[in-house]
């Protein structure tokens, strides 16, 4: 009878261990996967805005070619170029964060890391993502300011040229 009790206990323990929940089915894991999708959508928007900024820069350079070497316009171009570079670095860092997040998902789903480890790393990455989104908003606001300032200067230059032409 003692042997039967021991065998029953061992079988119960083995059954409990073998029926352990799949980490990928945990609600926390599913929430992390959902947030990962949101990060990817955010990244896609950042890339689209970056491409639009590059297009704006090309248009700015083309418009400035019609003006004599005006130092104010050249400075505006340089500021815009610096902003584009900063934004490009942000996008690269954000892409690396998404790849790191993907690795986290895989490690947790495979059981390589615990739920607690996954949750801690995810929260850290989530905070980093939020900081990157704030920086992105700041860069896009600065881009808008530079573009509007340049358009205003271009308009003033055209008006000045038209005025000088009419005076002659």
Secondary structure, 3 states (H helix, E strand, C coil): CHHHHHHHHHHHHHHHHHCCCCHHHCHHHHHHHHHHHHHHHHHHHHHHHHHHHHHHHHHHHHHHCCCCCCHHHHHHHHHHHHHHHHHHHHHHHHHHHHHHHHHHHHHHHCCCCCHHHHHHHHHHHHHHHHHHHHHHHHHHHHHHHHHHHHHHHHHHHHHHHHHHHHHC
